[in-house]
Amino acid sequence: MHNAMSAPTLSYYDYIIVGGGTGGCPLAATLSQNATVLLLERGGSPYGNPNITKMTSFGAALSDLSRSSPSQRFISEDGVINARARVLGGGSCLNAGFYTRASTEYVKQAGWDGGLVNESYQWVEKLVAFEPPLGQWQSAVRDGLLEAGVLPFNGFSYDHIYGTKVGGTIFDQQGNRHTAADLLEYANPSGLTVYLHASVHKILFARKGRKMPKARGVVFRDAKGAKHKAYLKKGLKNEIIISAGALGSPQLLMLSGVGPAQHLTSHNIRVVLDQPLVGQGMSDNPMNAVFIPSPIPVEVSLIQVVGITHFGSYIEAAGGENFAGGASSPSPRDYGMFSPEAIEEAAFRGGFILEKVTGPISTGHLELRTRNPNDNPSVTFNYFKDSRDLQRCVQGIQTIEKIVESKPFAKFRYEFLSWAMLLNMTANAPLNLLPKHYNPSMPLEVFCKDTVMTIWHYHGGCQVGKVVDADYRVVGVDSLRVIDGSTFNDSPGTNPQATVMMLGRYMGVKILRERVAN
């Protein structure tokens, strides 16, 4: 890894990858086996930052709003507080660590080769996936899910199967996080150059005498603002690949002149290709949680158990004081019913049981605010715009009630706190920027809308069949692909990181096979 300030003003590579995140790292490691690869990451290194590496510090990186933070906060037009990664390893450096594969149905619908998908998942798992040690609280959630009828119990599994299971995690037995950046250990060092603090401003296209514009290079700036250019070497197979995430990839396409012509012109961007679907189909899985204070200590745990329901909601849980530091998680002092003496921050006990809606069906869009790639674009997710998403949330909350009322969970709740009181406490916490309406006499639909949060699973903006083809090539442009979560029509599995890492490896293998074939 090098600081971009040490980059030459001009350089040449077989592949230039924009974004060293969850998809970009495995992709770069794979392509470096048989080609020269430049990996450009706008953030810094995850190594040596305890806010990233320690499970017990989860939330600290998300609430760090400094310019050097590995997370960049953005607030969607819906009023929901969210975050995007700005670090080598991407979202795998900030997330709650849950590792679980996409369903076989998802793989079929994506048109992927099942054999290569399995090999690619295994390649990832060898370095970054572990079986979590289950403590008392997570065990109570697991047993409560079974009593609530989310059956059968599938034990520990990476697979996406109906019922309740213990999933994988990228935290090892010592509570240390392993990220997509670790997959760079697989790289051929002589084939890979990684620049950190390298902010890509635009993709350069060759247009003269060509039927289609051809991506030929990128302009990036280092931390001091100095400009660098990297170009593709001569060769039909050489490509630029954008892996900048669901916000970064559509944003960079637009900044480079590929997007809705009218919108680009309004920002004085020269149109290379009028592509009205760039930035469309944006979705975020709505997450709603119920906070449960506990009379007994709760182990610090992030997502370990999941209930995969038939009605289209996933139930997960996290416990212990680490969640109090999250980007949009309440802390004890947000709950007016407890005096500070009754529950001190240091002795914060309790946890969240959450549900998130699969899909979702509701979609929104992304637009540029400015021409600066370091500024957040404007994004609208339209949570619960489709009533089917809202119905799934209601059923998810009803399932959480069954868990909380279950026998296995009894020791983790105060008898005097009724379910209605728990909902009311959660609804009164500052979870988002939306106006509050909910009170216990209202239907759960209002609770869902009022307390919606993100679980950071936003996707879309460069979708397959709309912006890119089945091989992730940008339609209407030569030598340019997008490989990351912006290409998804639905979020894979219950949590997407495993599949984004798999996709980086999978497409790397496919691209190298094509390279050798001709």
N, C-alpha and C positions, 0 to 999 in steps of 0.2 A: 504494500500500500504506500502510495506517495501523495504528498500534498500537491494539489494542482499547480501551486506556484512554481514547482520544479518542472512543469511540463514544457516541452518545446513550443515555440509559436506555431509550428507547422509539423504535422506528423501523418503517417499513412498506415492503415491496418486493413486486414481482410474483413473484420467485423467490428462495428462500433455499437456498443450497448449503452443506452441512456437509462440509468437507474440501477443502482446496485442493491436492489431490494429482494423481496421474497422470491420473485421470479428471475430477476437479473443475475443473482449470484450463481444459482445452479446452471443457468444458461451459459454464463461466461466460463464457468469451470469446465463444462462439457465441450464447448466450441474450441477452447484453448488446446485440446488434445491434438487438433489437426489443422490449426489456423492461428493467425495472430489476431488477438482480441484486445480492444480497448474498452474498459468498463469505467464509466463516468458516474460518480455518485456526488450529489450536492451536499450531503451531510458528512459527518466525521466517522471515526471508528467506534464500534460498540465496545471494544476491548478495554478493560480497566475502568469502565464506568459502572459503579455498584448499583446505580439506579436502573441499569439495564440487566446486569448479570445476576442480581440477587432477587429471588422470588419475594422475599420479605419487603423489598423496596417497591413492589408493584404499585403503580399509581404516582410515584415520585416523578418519573420521567414525563408522565402525562400532564402533571400539574406544573411542570417547569415551563414557564412562558418566555424564557430568555432566548435570544437569537441563536445561542449555541446549543439549545435543547435538541435532543434527538427526535422530539415531537413538535409538530407545528399545528397549533390549534386553529380550527376553523369552525364557524357557526353557520349551519345551513340556513337557507331562507325560511325553513320551517321553524327556526328557533331552537334547534337541537345542537348542543355543544358536541364537537367531534374533534378528531385529531388525525393528522397524516404524518407518516414517518419522514425523517430527514436524517438518515443514518445508514451506514453500510449494514445490510441485513434487513432493512425496511421494517415493515409491520411486525416481523417476527421478533424484533427487539423491544416492542412495546406491548404486545398482546398478553392475554391471560394464559397463553401457552398450550391450549388444548389442541391435540393432534389426532385427527380422524379423517379417514378417506371419504371420497365421494361415493355415492351409491352406484351399483353396477348399471342401474337405469340411466343415471346421469352420464356415465362413460359412454353408454350406447348412443344416447341422444347427441352427445358431442361428436360422435363419429370417430372416436379415438380407437386405436388398436389396443384391445384389452391386455394382451401379453406384454406389450411395451409399457403400458400404464403400470402394471404390477411390478415389473422390473424397475421402473423409475421411482415408484413409491419406496421400494426396498432400498434402492440406492440412497434415497434421502434418509430413511429410517435408521440405517446403519450408523449414521453420524449424529442425528439430532432428536430421535424419538425414544421415549422411556415409558415404563409402566409406573404410574404414580403410587406412592405409599398412601393407602386410604386411612384417614383418621376417623374419629368418632362421628364428627359432624357430617362429613361426606357419606359415611356409612348410613347415618340416619336418613339422609336425603335419598340415598339409594333404596333403602327399605321402605321409606314412605312412598316413593314412586311405585314400587311393586304393590303396596297396599292400595294405592290410588288406581291400580289397574293398568299401569303402563308395563305390559308384559310382552314376552317372557323376559327373564333375566339372562342376559347374554354374556355375563362375566367380563373379563378384560378383552377388548378387541379394538383393532383399528378400523374394522369394517362398519359400514353404515347399514344397520339392520333395525327393524322395528322392535320396540321394547326398551328395556333399561340396560345400560352397559357402563363399564368403566372404560374411558378412552385413554389414548396416549397423552403424553405431555412432552414439551421440549425442555422441561426442568428435570435435571438429573436427581438422583437420590439425595444429594447434598443441597438441593434447592438452587443450583446454578443453571442459568438459562443457556441453552444452545440455540444459535440462530442460523438463518440462511447463510450468513457470512461464513460460518464454519464449513459450509459446502465448498468454499474456495480451496479448502485443503486438497480437494480432488483435482485441482487445476494443474496443468503443465506450466510451471513457473516461467519457462522461456517463451510460452505462447501468450501470456497474459500480462497486461499493464492495467493497474487500478489507480485512478486518481480520485482523491477525496476533496471535498469542498470545491467541486467542479460543477458549476451551474450552467446547464445547456440552455442557450438562448434561442437557438433555432436550428432547423435542419436546412441544409443547402441543397438545391435541386439544379440539375442540368436540364434545360428545356429546348435549347436551339436545335432545330431540325429533328425533333423527336416527336413521335406520336403521343407518348406519355411522358410526363416529367419523371426524372430518375433521381433518387436520393444519392448524393455523392459525398456529403460531408456534414459536419456539425460545427457550430460556433459555440465555444464555452468560455466562461470567465472564472478566474480563480478568486480567492477570498479578498485579494487586493483590487479586484476589478479588471485586471489585465486580461486581454483577449487572446484566445488560442483557437486555432483551427485544426481539426482532424479530418482527413479525407480517406475515402475507400481506395485501396490499391486497385490497379486495373485487374479485371477478372469478372466474368459474368456472374459468378456465384456470390460475390462479395455483397454484403448488405449492412444497412443500419437497422437496428432493432430497438424499438422503444419499449422499455419495461419500467415506466415511471409511475405506475399505479393508476387507479381509477380516476384520480383527479389530475395527476401529472401528464398522463399520456394524451387524453383529448386536449388538454391545455397546450401541450407542446405542438401537437398537430395544427391547432388553430394559429399559434404564434408563428408557425412556419408557412402559413398560407393554405393549409388543407382544412376546410370546414365550411360552414354556411357563409356564402359570399357576402350577403348583406351585413351580417354580423362582423365579419372580418374587415370589410370596407369601413364600417363605422369606427373601427379602431385604427384606421389608416394602415392596415396590413395588406400587402399585395397578394391577391388571390392566385395561388398555384393550381388549386383544384377546388371547384365548388362542390362541397360534399356536405349536404344539409344534415346528415345523420351523425356527424361527429358531435359528441356531447349530449346526444339523446339517449333515452333508455337508462338513465341513472336510477339506481335503486339502492336503498339501504334497508337491511333487515331491522324492523322496529323491535326494540327490546323493552320490556317492562319488568320491573323487579319489585319484590316485596321485601322490606327490611324486617328481620325478626331479631329483636334483642334477646339475649340468652341469660338465664340465671347462672349458668355454669360456663367456664372458659371454653372458647371455640378455637380449634387449631387454625393457624394461618393456612388457607388453601385457596387455590384458584380453581378453574374449571377442571373437574376430574370425572364426574358422573354425568351422564346425559340420559334423558328420557326422550325417545324418538316416537312421537305419537302418530296415530293414523289420521288425525284431523289436521295436521300441518303446522304443529307448533313443537318446538324443542324446549325441554325443561333442563336447566343447568343451575349450578349453585356455586357460591364462593363465600368463604368465611374468614373471620379474624380481622385484626385491625388494619391490615394492609389495604383493604378496599376503601378505608376512610380517606385515603389520599388520592383517590382516582379523579379523573377529569370532571366527572359529573356525579360523583357519589356523595351522598350526604355524610356528615360526620355527626357524632352524638349531640353536639351542641345545636344542631339543626332541629332536634326533636324537643319541642317546648315542654313536653310532659315530664321530662327528667330534669331534676335540678342538677347543677354541675357537681354537687356533692355526691349525688346518687350514682352518677356514672362519669367517671373521669375519662378524659381522652386516652390516657395510658392504659386504662383497664377496659377499653372498648370491647364489649363482648357481643357477639351476634354474627349474623351473616345475611346474605341475600339469596333468595331463590328467585330465579328469573325465567322468563319464557321469551323466546324469539320466534317470529313468524317466518316460516319457510318461504322461499321465493325471493321477495314478495311479488305480488301481482301489480301493486301500485308502482308507477315509475315517474321520474321527473327529468330534469335536464341540467346541463352545465353551460355557463357562458363566461367569457373573459370579463374581468373588471378592469384590468390594466394590461399593458404590454410587458410588464416585468414578470419573468417566469418564477420569481421568488414570492410573488404575491399570490394569495389564494384566489382561485376563480370563484364565481358565484355559483352555488349549487342548490338545487331544490329537489327534495326526494319525494314530496307529496305523500308522507306517511298516512296510511289508512284511507287513502283516496278511494280505493276499491273496498267495498263493504266486506268482501270475503276475507281480506287481511284482518279487518276489525273483529270479525267473528272468531277467527283463529286465536286472536289475542284473548278474547273473552274466555274461550275454552281453556286456554293456557293458564289464565289466572284462576279459573275454577279448579284446575288440576293442582295448582300450587296450594290452594285452600285445603284440598284433600291431604296433601303431604303434611302441611302444618298441623292439621287435626289428627294425623295418624298416630298410632301407638308408638312406633319407633322414634318419632320426633318429639314426644311429650317432654322429655327431660331438657330440651333446648328451648322451651317457651314458658313465659310467665303465665300462670293460670288467669291472672286478672286482666290480661291483654286479650280482648276478644278479636276475632278476625276483622270485624268492622274497624276496630281501633288500629289494628296493624295497617290496614289499607289507608286509613285517614292519616296516620303518621307519615306514611310513605308519600301520600299525595301532597302533604304540606311541606315536604323537603324541597330545597331548590335544585331540582333534578335537571331542569331545562329553563328556557327563557319564555315559556308559554304562560299565558294567564291561567290562573287556577279557578276551577269551578267545582271540582268534585267534593261531595260530602256523602256520608254512608247511606243516605236515602236514595242516591242516584244509581242508575244502571252502570254495570262494569264498562260499557262502551265509553262512558265519560272518563272513568279512571284510565283506560287505555290511552285515550287521546291526550289527557292532561299530563300523564307521567311518562310519555314516550321518551326513550333514550336511544342512543346508538350502541351497538355491540361491535362497531368498527368493521362491519362486513359490507361496506358499500362497493358497488360494482357497476359495470356498464360504461357507456360513453364511446367505446370503440368496438361495438358488438360484432360477433361472427355473423355473417350473412347480411350485415348492414354496412359496416365500415371496413372490416377485414373479411377475407375468404376463409375457407375451412383450413387453410395452411397458415392463417394469421398474416397473410400479405395484405397490405393496404390496397384496396380496390382502386384502380385508376392511376396508380403510381408504381414505378419500378424500383426494385432493390430496397424496399421498406416494409418492415413487419412491426406488429405490436404483439407482445407476448406478456400478458399479466391479467389481473382481475378485471381490467376495463373491457375485456373481450367477452366476459360472462353474461349470459342472459339471466341466470339464477346463481345464487351463491351455492357452491358445492358442499355436500355433506352438511353437518351441523355447524362446522367452522372451516373456513376456506384455506387456511395457510398450508395444510398438507398438500392440497391439490395445486396451489399456485407453485409450490416448490417442485412438485411432480411435473407440472407443465413445463417449467424451465428446463428440467432434465430431458423430458420427453421430446420437446421440440429441438433441443440441442442435438440429440441423437438423430432425429429425422433430418435435420439440416445437414449434418455431417455425412449421413448416408447419401443424400442427394449430391453433395459436393464430390464425393468419391465416385459416384455412379457414372458421371459424364466426364 
